[in-house]
Amino acid sequence: MQVDREIDTRGLNCPLPILKAKKSLNEMQSGQLLRVVATDPGSVRDFQAFSRQTGNELVEQLTSGTDYIHVLKRR
């Protein structure tokens, strides 16, 4: 999957990964993809709620070792 921007929020706990994702999405164009790499297990649930509340599409979520990867499409 070709993403337009990636942010590394490893080591940060809620709500920082969401806040950094929100800031990045605000700087992006509609339809662009943002990948967020986090280590907070709560980020899975947080990004699902964030997607519902903001209208940004949660394209993919996966776990790789201790990393939780979230891909969002800017609305």
N, CA, C, O and CB atoms as a CASP TS submission, in Angstrom:
PFRMAT TS
TARGET T0000
AUTHOR 0000-0000-0000
METHOD Language model
MODEL 1
PARENT N/A
ATOM      1  N   MET     1       0.848  -1.180   0.000  1.00  0.00           N
ATOM      2  CA  MET     1       0.000   0.000   0.000  1.00  0.00           C
ATOM      3  C   MET     1       0.894   1.243   0.000  1.00  0.00           C
ATOM      4  O   MET     1       1.816   1.352   0.808  1.00  0.00           O
ATOM      5  CB  MET     1      -0.965  -0.002   1.229  1.00  0.00           C
ATOM      6  N   GLN     2       0.621   2.150  -0.885  1.00  0.00           N
ATOM      7  CA  GLN     2       1.394   3.383  -1.001  1.00  0.00           C
ATOM      8  C   GLN     2       0.795   4.448  -0.087  1.00  0.00           C
ATOM      9  O   GLN     2      -0.319   4.916  -0.318  1.00  0.00           O
ATOM     10  CB  GLN     2       1.427   3.879  -2.472  1.00  0.00           C
ATOM     11  N   VAL     3       1.536   4.826   0.948  1.00  0.00           N
ATOM     12  CA  VAL     3       1.053   5.867   1.853  1.00  0.00           C
ATOM     13  C   VAL     3       1.739   7.186   1.517  1.00  0.00           C
ATOM     14  O   VAL     3       2.850   7.209   0.988  1.00  0.00           O
ATOM     15  CB  VAL     3       1.308   5.479   3.336  1.00  0.00           C
ATOM     16  N   ASP     4       1.055   8.281   1.833  1.00  0.00           N
ATOM     17  CA  ASP     4       1.584   9.607   1.531  1.00  0.00           C
ATOM     18  C   ASP     4       2.423  10.177   2.672  1.00  0.00           C
ATOM     19  O   ASP     4       3.306  11.009   2.457  1.00  0.00           O
ATOM     20  CB  ASP     4       0.448  10.552   1.215  1.00  0.00           C
ATOM     21  N   ARG     5       2.133   9.716   3.884  1.00  0.00           N
ATOM     22  CA  ARG     5       2.870  10.209   5.051  1.00  0.00           C
ATOM     23  C   ARG     5       2.843   9.141   6.128  1.00  0.00           C
ATOM     24  O   ARG     5       1.872   8.394   6.253  1.00  0.00           O
ATOM     25  CB  ARG     5       2.267  11.548   5.583  1.00  0.00           C
ATOM     26  N   GLU     6       3.927   9.073   6.911  1.00  0.00           N
ATOM     27  CA  GLU     6       3.990   8.133   8.029  1.00  0.00           C
ATOM     28  C   GLU     6       4.485   8.867   9.259  1.00  0.00           C
ATOM     29  O   GLU     6       5.422   9.663   9.189  1.00  0.00           O
ATOM     30  CB  GLU     6       4.911   6.926   7.700  1.00  0.00           C
ATOM     31  N   ILE     7       3.847   8.593  10.388  1.00  0.00           N
ATOM     32  CA  ILE     7       4.325   9.168  11.639  1.00  0.00           C
ATOM     33  C   ILE     7       4.596   8.035  12.633  1.00  0.00           C
ATOM     34  O   ILE     7       3.879   7.036  12.677  1.00  0.00           O
ATOM     35  CB  ILE     7       3.291  10.185  12.219  1.00  0.00           C
ATOM     36  N   ASP     8       5.633   8.220  13.411  1.00  0.00           N
ATOM     37  CA  ASP     8       6.059   7.241  14.398  1.00  0.00           C
ATOM     38  C   ASP     8       5.676   7.750  15.778  1.00  0.00           C
ATOM     39  O   ASP     8       6.236   8.734  16.262  1.00  0.00           O
ATOM     40  CB  ASP     8       7.588   6.973  14.305  1.00  0.00           C
ATOM     41  N   THR     9       4.719   7.077  16.413  1.00  0.00           N
ATOM     42  CA  THR     9       4.295   7.486  17.753  1.00  0.00           C
ATOM     43  C   THR     9       4.660   6.409  18.788  1.00  0.00           C
ATOM     44  O   THR     9       4.037   6.315  19.845  1.00  0.00           O
ATOM     45  CB  THR     9       2.769   7.761  17.776  1.00  0.00           C
ATOM     46  N   ARG    10       5.666   5.612  18.467  1.00  0.00           N
ATOM     47  CA  ARG    10       6.106   4.562  19.403  1.00  0.00           C
ATOM     48  C   ARG    10       6.513   5.195  20.737  1.00  0.00           C
ATOM     49  O   ARG    10       7.185   6.226  20.778  1.00  0.00           O
ATOM     50  CB  ARG    10       7.297   3.744  18.801  1.00  0.00           C
ATOM     51  N   GLY    11       6.089   4.552  21.816  1.00  0.00           N
ATOM     52  CA  GLY    11       6.436   5.041  23.146  1.00  0.00           C
ATOM     53  C   GLY    11       5.474   6.087  23.694  1.00  0.00           C
ATOM     54  O   GLY    11       5.560   6.453  24.866  1.00  0.00           O
ATOM     55  N   LEU    12       4.566   6.567  22.863  1.00  0.00           N
ATOM     56  CA  LEU    12       3.596   7.570  23.309  1.00  0.00           C
ATOM     57  C   LEU    12       2.281   6.885  23.672  1.00  0.00           C
ATOM     58  O   LEU    12       1.863   5.936  23.007  1.00  0.00           O
ATOM     59  CB  LEU    12       3.366   8.646  22.211  1.00  0.00           C
ATOM     60  N   ASN    13       1.639   7.366  24.720  1.00  0.00           N
ATOM     61  CA  ASN    13       0.361   6.811  25.138  1.00  0.00           C
ATOM     62  C   ASN    13      -0.771   7.770  24.820  1.00  0.00           C
ATOM     63  O   ASN    13      -0.546   8.947  24.537  1.00  0.00           O
ATOM     64  CB  ASN    13       0.377   6.490  26.628  1.00  0.00           C
ATOM     65  N   CYS    14      -1.973   7.259  24.870  1.00  0.00           N
ATOM     66  CA  CYS    14      -3.184   8.019  24.598  1.00  0.00           C
ATOM     67  C   CYS    14      -3.167   9.306  25.423  1.00  0.00           C
ATOM     68  O   CYS    14      -2.828   9.254  26.605  1.00  0.00           O
ATOM     69  CB  CYS    14      -4.449   7.176  24.913  1.00  0.00           C
ATOM     70  N   PRO    15      -3.510  10.424  24.865  1.00  0.00           N
ATOM     71  CA  PRO    15      -4.076  10.648  23.534  1.00  0.00           C
ATOM     72  C   PRO    15      -3.063  11.108  22.485  1.00  0.00           C
ATOM     73  O   PRO    15      -3.456  11.533  21.398  1.00  0.00           O
ATOM     74  CB  PRO    15      -5.165  11.658  23.630  1.00  0.00           C
ATOM     75  N   LEU    16      -1.767  11.030  22.793  1.00  0.00           N
ATOM     76  CA  LEU    16      -0.759  11.613  21.893  1.00  0.00           C
ATOM     77  C   LEU    16      -0.765  11.018  20.472  1.00  0.00           C
ATOM     78  O   LEU    16      -0.675  11.792  19.520  1.00  0.00           O
ATOM     79  CB  LEU    16       0.612  11.428  22.497  1.00  0.00           C
ATOM     80  N   PRO    17      -0.866   9.698  20.272  1.00  0.00           N
ATOM     81  CA  PRO    17      -0.904   9.203  18.889  1.00  0.00           C
ATOM     82  C   PRO    17      -2.071   9.789  18.079  1.00  0.00           C
ATOM     83  O   PRO    17      -1.921  10.114  16.901  1.00  0.00           O
ATOM     84  CB  PRO    17      -1.001   7.682  18.891  1.00  0.00           C
ATOM     85  N   ILE    18      -3.228   9.918  18.728  1.00  0.00           N
ATOM     86  CA  ILE    18      -4.399  10.498  18.050  1.00  0.00           C
ATOM     87  C   ILE    18      -4.156  11.967  17.729  1.00  0.00           C
ATOM     88  O   ILE    18      -4.463  12.417  16.625  1.00  0.00           O
ATOM     89  CB  ILE    18      -5.666  10.348  18.922  1.00  0.00           C
ATOM     90  N   LEU    19      -3.612  12.714  18.674  1.00  0.00           N
ATOM     91  CA  LEU    19      -3.369  14.144  18.452  1.00  0.00           C
ATOM     92  C   LEU    19      -2.366  14.368  17.324  1.00  0.00           C
ATOM     93  O   LEU    19      -2.542  15.272  16.506  1.00  0.00           O
ATOM     94  CB  LEU    19      -2.863  14.806  19.740  1.00  0.00           C
ATOM     95  N   LYS    20      -1.321  13.555  17.277  1.00  0.00           N
ATOM     96  CA  LYS    20      -0.333  13.686  16.205  1.00  0.00           C
ATOM     97  C   LYS    20      -0.933  13.289  14.855  1.00  0.00           C
ATOM     98  O   LYS    20      -0.624  13.901  13.833  1.00  0.00           O
ATOM     99  CB  LYS    20       0.905  12.823  16.509  1.00  0.00           C
ATOM    100  N   ALA    21      -1.785  12.270  14.850  1.00  0.00           N
ATOM    101  CA  ALA    21      -2.456  11.867  13.617  1.00  0.00           C
ATOM    102  C   ALA    21      -3.393  12.971  13.129  1.00  0.00           C
ATOM    103  O   ALA    21      -3.441  13.269  11.936  1.00  0.00           O
ATOM    104  CB  ALA    21      -3.238  10.557  13.832  1.00  0.00           C
ATOM    105  N   LYS    22      -4.127  13.566  14.046  1.00  0.00           N
ATOM    106  CA  LYS    22      -5.055  14.644  13.687  1.00  0.00           C
ATOM    107  C   LYS    22      -4.301  15.817  13.060  1.00  0.00           C
ATOM    108  O   LYS    22      -4.733  16.372  12.049  1.00  0.00           O
ATOM    109  CB  LYS    22      -5.840  15.120  14.931  1.00  0.00           C
ATOM    110  N   LYS    23      -3.180  16.185  13.663  1.00  0.00           N
ATOM    111  CA  LYS    23      -2.367  17.286  13.133  1.00  0.00           C
ATOM    112  C   LYS    23      -1.871  16.961  11.729  1.00  0.00           C
ATOM    113  O   LYS    23      -1.938  17.804  10.835  1.00  0.00           O
ATOM    114  CB  LYS    23      -1.173  17.574  14.063  1.00  0.00           C
ATOM    115  N   SER    24      -1.374  15.745  11.536  1.00  0.00           N
ATOM    116  CA  SER    24      -0.873  15.352  10.218  1.00  0.00           C
ATOM    117  C   SER    24      -1.992  15.332   9.184  1.00  0.00           C
ATOM    118  O   SER    24      -1.814  15.812   8.065  1.00  0.00           O
ATOM    119  CB  SER    24      -0.205  13.980  10.291  1.00  0.00           C
ATOM    120  N   LEU    25      -3.144  14.777   9.553  1.00  0.00           N
ATOM    121  CA  LEU    25      -4.271  14.713   8.610  1.00  0.00           C
ATOM    122  C   LEU    25      -4.719  16.109   8.190  1.00  0.00           C
ATOM    123  O   LEU    25      -5.103  16.319   7.039  1.00  0.00           O
ATOM    124  CB  LEU    25      -5.451  13.951   9.234  1.00  0.00           C
ATOM    125  N   ASN    26      -4.672  17.057   9.113  1.00  0.00           N
ATOM    126  CA  ASN    26      -5.072  18.433   8.787  1.00  0.00           C
ATOM    127  C   ASN    26      -4.151  19.069   7.751  1.00  0.00           C
ATOM    128  O   ASN    26      -4.551  20.003   7.057  1.00  0.00           O
ATOM    129  CB  ASN    26      -5.088  19.286  10.049  1.00  0.00           C
ATOM    130  N   GLU    27      -2.918  18.568   7.644  1.00  0.00           N
ATOM    131  CA  GLU    27      -1.951  19.117   6.684  1.00  0.00           C
ATOM    132  C   GLU    27      -1.995  18.378   5.341  1.00  0.00           C
ATOM    133  O   GLU    27      -1.267  18.729   4.413  1.00  0.00           O
ATOM    134  CB  GLU    27      -0.536  19.047   7.267  1.00  0.00           C
ATOM    135  N   MET    28      -2.853  17.354   5.243  1.00  0.00           N
ATOM    136  CA  MET    28      -2.886  16.510   4.045  1.00  0.00           C
ATOM    137  C   MET    28      -4.088  16.841   3.172  1.00  0.00           C
ATOM    138  O   MET    28      -5.031  17.504   3.605  1.00  0.00           O
ATOM    139  CB  MET    28      -2.916  15.028   4.435  1.00  0.00           C
ATOM    140  N   GLN    29      -4.032  16.363   1.927  1.00  0.00           N
ATOM    141  CA  GLN    29      -5.121  16.554   0.970  1.00  0.00           C
ATOM    142  C   GLN    29      -6.135  15.425   1.102  1.00  0.00           C
ATOM    143  O   GLN    29      -5.800  14.336   1.568  1.00  0.00           O
ATOM    144  CB  GLN    29      -4.577  16.624  -0.475  1.00  0.00           C
ATOM    145  N   SER    30      -7.353  15.679   0.700  1.00  0.00           N
ATOM    146  CA  SER    30      -8.399  14.660   0.721  1.00  0.00           C
ATOM    147  C   SER    30      -7.972  13.448  -0.112  1.00  0.00           C
ATOM    148  O   SER    30      -7.474  13.599  -1.227  1.00  0.00           O
ATOM    149  CB  SER    30      -9.734  15.238   0.192  1.00  0.00           C
ATOM    150  N   GLY    31      -8.171  12.249   0.438  1.00  0.00           N
ATOM    151  CA  GLY    31      -7.824  11.024  -0.269  1.00  0.00           C
ATOM    152  C   GLY    31      -6.423  10.504   0.006  1.00  0.00           C
ATOM    153  O   GLY    31      -6.108   9.366  -0.341  1.00  0.00           O
ATOM    154  N   GLN    32      -5.577  11.319   0.625  1.00  0.00           N
ATOM    155  CA  GLN    32      -4.221  10.863   0.925  1.00  0.00           C
ATOM    156  C   GLN    32      -4.233   9.914   2.113  1.00  0.00           C
ATOM    157  O   GLN    32      -5.124   9.966   2.960  1.00  0.00           O
ATOM    158  CB  GLN    32      -3.296  12.058   1.205  1.00  0.00           C
ATOM    159  N   LEU    33      -3.214   9.035   2.163  1.00  0.00           N
ATOM    160  CA  LEU    33      -3.125   8.023   3.207  1.00  0.00           C
ATOM    161  C   LEU    33      -2.042   8.362   4.231  1.00  0.00           C
ATOM    162  O   LEU    33      -0.940   8.787   3.884  1.00  0.00           O
ATOM    163  CB  LEU    33      -2.849   6.659   2.591  1.00  0.00           C
ATOM    164  N   LEU    34      -2.393   8.160   5.504  1.00  0.00           N
ATOM    165  CA  LEU    34      -1.474   8.378   6.621  1.00  0.00           C
ATOM    166  C   LEU    34      -1.287   7.056   7.359  1.00  0.00           C
ATOM    167  O   LEU    34      -2.263   6.408   7.737  1.00  0.00           O
ATOM    168  CB  LEU    34      -2.008   9.489   7.588  1.00  0.00           C
ATOM    169  N   ARG    35      -0.035   6.659   7.562  1.00  0.00           N
ATOM    170  CA  ARG    35       0.267   5.471   8.376  1.00  0.00           C
ATOM    171  C   ARG    35       0.787   5.941   9.728  1.00  0.00           C
ATOM    172  O   ARG    35       1.708   6.754   9.809  1.00  0.00           O
ATOM    173  CB  ARG    35       1.317   4.533   7.664  1.00  0.00           C
ATOM    174  N   VAL    36       0.182   5.418  10.782  1.00  0.00           N
ATOM    175  CA  VAL    36       0.602   5.738  12.148  1.00  0.00           C
ATOM    176  C   VAL    36       1.126   4.459  12.778  1.00  0.00           C
ATOM    177  O   VAL    36       0.427   3.446  12.809  1.00  0.00           O
ATOM    178  CB  VAL    36      -0.578   6.350  12.994  1.00  0.00           C
ATOM    179  N   VAL    37       2.358   4.501  13.283  1.00  0.00           N
ATOM    180  CA  VAL    37       2.948   3.360  13.977  1.00  0.00           C
ATOM    181  C   VAL    37       2.965   3.694  15.465  1.00  0.00           C
ATOM    182  O   VAL    37       3.555   4.690  15.884  1.00  0.00           O
ATOM    183  CB  VAL    37       4.400   3.036  13.441  1.00  0.00           C
ATOM    184  N   ALA    38       2.302   2.842  16.264  1.00  0.00           N
ATOM    185  CA  ALA    38       2.176   3.084  17.696  1.00  0.00           C
ATOM    186  C   ALA    38       2.555   1.821  18.470  1.00  0.00           C
ATOM    187  O   ALA    38       2.577   0.723  17.915  1.00  0.00           O
ATOM    188  CB  ALA    38       0.737   3.531  18.050  1.00  0.00           C
ATOM    189  N   THR    39       2.852   1.994  19.758  1.00  0.00           N
ATOM    190  CA  THR    39       3.110   0.841  20.623  1.00  0.00           C
ATOM    191  C   THR    39       2.052   0.715  21.714  1.00  0.00           C
ATOM    192  O   THR    39       2.072  -0.244  22.485  1.00  0.00           O
ATOM    193  CB  THR    39       4.499   0.951  21.255  1.00  0.00           C
ATOM    194  N   ASP    40       1.144   1.657  21.787  1.00  0.00           N
ATOM    195  CA  ASP    40       0.083   1.641  22.797  1.00  0.00           C
ATOM    196  C   ASP    40      -1.030   0.696  22.346  1.00  0.00           C
ATOM    197  O   ASP    40      -1.678   0.961  21.333  1.00  0.00           O
ATOM    198  CB  ASP    40      -0.478   3.076  23.042  1.00  0.00           C
ATOM    199  N   PRO    41      -1.271  -0.408  23.078  1.00  0.00           N
ATOM    200  CA  PRO    41      -2.328  -1.342  22.673  1.00  0.00           C
ATOM    201  C   PRO    41      -3.705  -0.680  22.604  1.00  0.00           C
ATOM    202  O   PRO    41      -4.563  -1.115  21.836  1.00  0.00           O
ATOM    203  CB  PRO    41      -2.378  -2.512  23.637  1.00  0.00           C
ATOM    204  N   GLY    42      -3.916   0.356  23.394  1.00  0.00           N
ATOM    205  CA  GLY    42      -5.184   1.076  23.369  1.00  0.00           C
ATOM    206  C   GLY    42      -5.399   1.856  22.086  1.00  0.00           C
ATOM    207  O   GLY    42      -6.511   2.306  21.810  1.00  0.00           O
ATOM    208  N   SER    43      -4.339   2.019  21.299  1.00  0.00           N
ATOM    209  CA  SER    43      -4.466   2.792  20.059  1.00  0.00           C
ATOM    210  C   SER    43      -5.394   2.105  19.050  1.00  0.00           C
ATOM    211  O   SER    43      -5.989   2.774  18.205  1.00  0.00           O
ATOM    212  CB  SER    43      -3.085   3.006  19.430  1.00  0.00           C
ATOM    213  N   VAL    44      -5.521   0.783  19.132  1.00  0.00           N
ATOM    214  CA  VAL    44      -6.414   0.067  18.206  1.00  0.00           C
ATOM    215  C   VAL    44      -7.837   0.586  18.384  1.00  0.00           C
ATOM    216  O   VAL    44      -8.489   0.983  17.419  1.00  0.00           O
ATOM    217  CB  VAL    44      -6.358  -1.482  18.448  1.00  0.00           C
ATOM    218  N   ARG    45      -8.301   0.579  19.603  1.00  0.00           N
ATOM    219  CA  ARG    45      -9.640   1.066  19.918  1.00  0.00           C
ATOM    220  C   ARG    45      -9.750   2.581  19.676  1.00  0.00           C
ATOM    221  O   ARG    45     -10.761   3.062  19.164  1.00  0.00           O
ATOM    222  CB  ARG    45      -9.994   0.732  21.380  1.00  0.00           C
ATOM    223  N   ASP    46      -8.710   3.314  20.045  1.00  0.00           N
ATOM    224  CA  ASP    46      -8.723   4.774  19.897  1.00  0.00           C
ATOM    225  C   ASP    46      -8.870   5.193  18.442  1.00  0.00           C
ATOM    226  O   ASP    46      -9.645   6.098  18.132  1.00  0.00           O
ATOM    227  CB  ASP    46      -7.448   5.374  20.479  1.00  0.00           C
ATOM    228  N   PHE    47      -8.127   4.537  17.540  1.00  0.00           N
ATOM    229  CA  PHE    47      -8.203   4.922  16.134  1.00  0.00           C
ATOM    230  C   PHE    47      -9.525   4.522  15.493  1.00  0.00           C
ATOM    231  O   PHE    47      -9.978   5.177  14.555  1.00  0.00           O
ATOM    232  CB  PHE    47      -7.061   4.302  15.367  1.00  0.00           C
ATOM    233  N   GLN    48     -10.154   3.446  15.990  1.00  0.00           N
ATOM    234  CA  GLN    48     -11.481   3.083  15.495  1.00  0.00           C
ATOM    235  C   GLN    48     -12.485   4.175  15.861  1.00  0.00           C
ATOM    236  O   GLN    48     -13.292   4.584  15.026  1.00  0.00           O
ATOM    237  CB  GLN    48     -11.930   1.715  16.073  1.00  0.00           C
ATOM    238  N   ALA    49     -12.436   4.642  17.096  1.00  0.00           N
ATOM    239  CA  ALA    49     -13.330   5.710  17.552  1.00  0.00           C
ATOM    240  C   ALA    49     -13.028   7.022  16.824  1.00  0.00           C
ATOM    241  O   ALA    49     -13.944   7.735  16.413  1.00  0.00           O
ATOM    242  CB  ALA    49     -13.199   5.907  19.075  1.00  0.00           C
ATOM    243  N   PHE    50     -11.744   7.332  16.668  1.00  0.00           N
ATOM    244  CA  PHE    50     -11.327   8.553  15.972  1.00  0.00           C
ATOM    245  C   PHE    50     -11.880   8.574  14.544  1.00  0.00           C
ATOM    246  O   PHE    50     -12.373   9.601  14.077  1.00  0.00           O
ATOM    247  CB  PHE    50      -9.784   8.665  15.950  1.00  0.00           C
ATOM    248  N   SER    51     -11.794   7.441  13.863  1.00  0.00           N
ATOM    249  CA  SER    51     -12.283   7.335  12.490  1.00  0.00           C
ATOM    250  C   SER    51     -13.790   7.590  12.429  1.00  0.00           C
ATOM    251  O   SER    51     -14.262   8.342  11.576  1.00  0.00           O
ATOM    252  CB  SER    51     -11.954   5.948  11.909  1.00  0.00           C
ATOM    253  N   ARG    52     -14.532   6.967  13.326  1.00  0.00           N
ATOM    254  CA  ARG    52     -15.992   7.164  13.350  1.00  0.00           C
ATOM    255  C   ARG    52     -16.349   8.622  13.620  1.00  0.00           C
ATOM    256  O   ARG    52     -17.262   9.168  12.999  1.00  0.00           O
ATOM    257  CB  ARG    52     -16.637   6.264  14.418  1.00  0.00           C
ATOM    258  N   GLN    53     -15.625   9.253  14.550  1.00  0.00           N
ATOM    259  CA  GLN    53     -15.962  10.614  14.959  1.00  0.00           C
ATOM    260  C   GLN    53     -15.572  11.671  13.928  1.00  0.00           C
ATOM    261  O   GLN    53     -16.238  12.701  13.820  1.00  0.00           O
ATOM    262  CB  GLN    53     -15.294  10.924  16.266  1.00  0.00           C
ATOM    263  N   THR    54     -14.506  11.431  13.172  1.00  0.00           N
ATOM    264  CA  THR    54     -13.998  12.462  12.263  1.00  0.00           C
ATOM    265  C   THR    54     -14.376  12.245  10.806  1.00  0.00           C
ATOM    266  O   THR    54     -14.293  13.174  10.002  1.00  0.00           O
ATOM    267  CB  THR    54     -12.514  12.533  12.372  1.00  0.00           C
ATOM    268  N   GLY    55     -14.791  11.030  10.453  1.00  0.00           N
ATOM    269  CA  GLY    55     -15.124  10.739   9.056  1.00  0.00           C
ATOM    270  C   GLY    55     -13.922  10.370   8.209  1.00  0.00           C
ATOM    271  O   GLY    55     -14.065  10.131   7.010  1.00  0.00           O
ATOM    272  N   ASN    56     -12.732  10.318   8.809  1.00  0.00           N
ATOM    273  CA  ASN    56     -11.552   9.823   8.097  1.00  0.00           C
ATOM    274  C   ASN    56     -11.627   8.302   8.099  1.00  0.00           C
ATOM    275  O   ASN    56     -11.863   7.690   9.140  1.00  0.00           O
ATOM    276  CB  ASN    56     -10.208  10.334   8.759  1.00  0.00           C
ATOM    277  N   GLU    57     -11.426   7.689   6.926  1.00  0.00           N
ATOM    278  CA  GLU    57     -11.589   6.246   6.802  1.00  0.00           C
ATOM    279  C   GLU    57     -10.402   5.493   7.395  1.00  0.00           C
ATOM    280  O   GLU    57      -9.249   5.797   7.089  1.00  0.00           O
ATOM    281  CB  GLU    57     -11.771   5.862   5.341  1.00  0.00           C
ATOM    282  N   LEU    58     -10.689   4.519   8.236  1.00  0.00           N
ATOM    283  CA  LEU    58      -9.663   3.627   8.774  1.00  0.00           C
ATOM    284  C   LEU    58      -9.516   2.483   7.777  1.00  0.00           C
ATOM    285  O   LEU    58     -10.310   1.543   7.772  1.00  0.00           O
ATOM    286  CB  LEU    58     -10.037   3.097  10.225  1.00  0.00           C
ATOM    287  N   VAL    59      -8.485   2.576   6.929  1.00  0.00           N
ATOM    288  CA  VAL    59      -8.285   1.645   5.827  1.00  0.00           C
ATOM    289  C   VAL    59      -7.753   0.303   6.315  1.00  0.00           C
ATOM    290  O   VAL    59      -8.149  -0.749   5.813  1.00  0.00           O
ATOM    291  CB  VAL    59      -7.332   2.240   4.804  1.00  0.00           C
ATOM    292  N   GLU    60      -6.848   0.342   7.302  1.00  0.00           N
ATOM    293  CA  GLU    60      -6.207  -0.883   7.748  1.00  0.00           C
ATOM    294  C   GLU    60      -5.688  -0.724   9.166  1.00  0.00           C
ATOM    295  O   GLU    60      -5.247   0.354   9.567  1.00  0.00           O
ATOM    296  CB  GLU    60      -5.071  -1.270   6.804  1.00  0.00           C
ATOM    297  N   GLN    61      -5.747  -1.824   9.922  1.00  0.00           N
ATOM    298  CA  GLN    61      -5.089  -1.901  11.224  1.00  0.00           C
ATOM    299  C   GLN    61      -4.414  -3.261  11.289  1.00  0.00           C
ATOM    300  O   GLN    61      -5.022  -4.280  10.963  1.00  0.00           O
ATOM    301  CB  GLN    61      -6.109  -1.697  12.418  1.00  0.00           C
ATOM    302  N   LEU    62      -3.157  -3.273  11.711  1.00  0.00           N
ATOM    303  CA  LEU    62      -2.477  -4.548  11.877  1.00  0.00           C
ATOM    304  C   LEU    62      -1.458  -4.445  12.986  1.00  0.00           C
ATOM    305  O   LEU    62      -1.040  -3.357  13.381  1.00  0.00           O
ATOM    306  CB  LEU    62      -1.808  -4.985  10.574  1.00  0.00           C
ATOM    307  N   THR    63      -1.069  -5.613  13.482  1.00  0.00           N
ATOM    308  CA  THR    63      -0.079  -5.692  14.546  1.00  0.00           C
ATOM    309  C   THR    63       1.154  -6.380  14.001  1.00  0.00           C
ATOM    310  O   THR    63       1.063  -7.426  13.358  1.00  0.00           O
ATOM    311  CB  THR    63      -0.636  -6.444  15.786  1.00  0.00           C
ATOM    312  N   SER    64       2.312  -5.784  14.262  1.00  0.00           N
ATOM    313  CA  SER    64       3.585  -6.358  13.839  1.00  0.00           C
ATOM    314  C   SER    64       4.520  -6.338  15.046  1.00  0.00           C
ATOM    315  O   SER    64       5.105  -5.303  15.365  1.00  0.00           O
ATOM    316  CB  SER    64       4.203  -5.567  12.619  1.00  0.00           C
ATOM    317  N   GLY    65       4.657  -7.473  15.711  1.00  0.00           N
ATOM    318  CA  GLY    65       5.463  -7.507  16.929  1.00  0.00           C
ATOM    319  C   GLY    65       4.801  -6.658  17.998  1.00  0.00           C
ATOM    320  O   GLY    65       3.661  -6.916  18.384  1.00  0.00           O
ATOM    321  N   THR    66       5.510  -5.644  18.478  1.00  0.00           N
ATOM    322  CA  THR    66       4.942  -4.752  19.490  1.00  0.00           C
ATOM    323  C   THR    66       4.361  -3.483  18.876  1.00  0.00           C
ATOM    324  O   THR    66       3.915  -2.591  19.597  1.00  0.00           O
ATOM    325  CB  THR    66       6.001  -4.385  20.517  1.00  0.00           C
ATOM    326  N   ASP    67       4.367  -3.398  17.543  1.00  0.00           N
ATOM    327  CA  ASP    67       3.850  -2.216  16.849  1.00  0.00           C
ATOM    328  C   ASP    67       2.404  -2.428  16.413  1.00  0.00           C
ATOM    329  O   ASP    67       2.018  -3.505  15.957  1.00  0.00           O
ATOM    330  CB  ASP    67       4.724  -1.884  15.630  1.00  0.00           C
ATOM    331  N   TYR    68       1.623  -1.371  16.569  1.00  0.00           N
ATOM    332  CA  TYR    68       0.245  -1.334  16.064  1.00  0.00           C
ATOM    333  C   TYR    68       0.236  -0.321  14.933  1.00  0.00           C
ATOM    334  O   TYR    68       0.576   0.846  15.129  1.00  0.00           O
ATOM    335  CB  TYR    68      -0.807  -0.954  17.203  1.00  0.00           C
ATOM    336  N   ILE    69      -0.153  -0.770  13.751  1.00  0.00           N
ATOM    337  CA  ILE    69      -0.087   0.073  12.563  1.00  0.00           C
ATOM    338  C   ILE    69      -1.502   0.409  12.115  1.00  0.00           C
ATOM    339  O   ILE    69      -2.352  -0.468  11.956  1.00  0.00           O
ATOM    340  CB  ILE    69       0.704  -0.626  11.423  1.00  0.00           C
ATOM    341  N   HIS    70      -1.727   1.691  11.918  1.00  0.00           N
ATOM    342  CA  HIS    70      -3.046   2.194  11.530  1.00  0.00           C
ATOM    343  C   HIS    70      -2.870   3.002  10.243  1.00  0.00           C
ATOM    344  O   HIS    70      -1.984   3.852  10.152  1.00  0.00           O
ATOM    345  CB  HIS    70      -3.694   3.073  12.678  1.00  0.00           C
ATOM    346  N   VAL    71      -3.716   2.731   9.255  1.00  0.00           N
ATOM    347  CA  VAL    71      -3.672   3.499   8.010  1.00  0.00           C
ATOM    348  C   VAL    71      -5.010   4.203   7.863  1.00  0.00           C
ATOM    349  O   VAL    71      -6.069   3.574   7.838  1.00  0.00           O
ATOM    350  CB  VAL    71      -3.367   2.580   6.765  1.00  0.00           C
ATOM    351  N   LEU    72      -4.934   5.528   7.765  1.00  0.00           N
ATOM    352  CA  LEU    72      -6.131   6.364   7.655  1.00  0.00           C
ATOM    353  C   LEU    72      -6.144   7.086   6.316  1.00  0.00           C
ATOM    354  O   LEU    72      -5.106   7.518   5.816  1.00  0.00           O
ATOM    355  CB  LEU    72      -6.198   7.382   8.814  1.00  0.00           C
ATOM    356  N   LYS    73      -7.339   7.209   5.744  1.00  0.00           N
ATOM    357  CA  LYS    73      -7.510   7.980   4.509  1.00  0.00           C
ATOM    358  C   LYS    73      -8.186   9.300   4.863  1.00  0.00           C
ATOM    359  O   LYS    73      -9.258   9.324   5.468  1.00  0.00           O
ATOM    360  CB  LYS    73      -8.350   7.183   3.446  1.00  0.00           C
ATOM    361  N   ARG    74      -7.548  10.380   4.478  1.00  0.00           N
ATOM    362  CA  ARG    74      -8.069  11.732   4.762  1.00  0.00           C
ATOM    363  C   ARG    74      -9.397  11.932   4.047  1.00  0.00           C
ATOM    364  O   ARG    74      -9.524  11.657   2.854  1.00  0.00           O
ATOM    365  CB  ARG    74      -7.050  12.830   4.325  1.00  0.00           C
ATOM    366  N   ARG    75     -10.377  12.412   4.788  1.00  0.00           N
ATOM    367  CA  ARG    75     -11.708  12.638   4.191  1.00  0.00           C
ATOM    368  C   ARG    75     -11.698  13.806   3.250  1.00  0.00           C
ATOM    369  O   ARG    75     -12.728  14.135   2.663  1.00  0.00           O
ATOM    370  CB  ARG    75     -12.753  12.869   5.267  1.00  0.00           C
TER
END
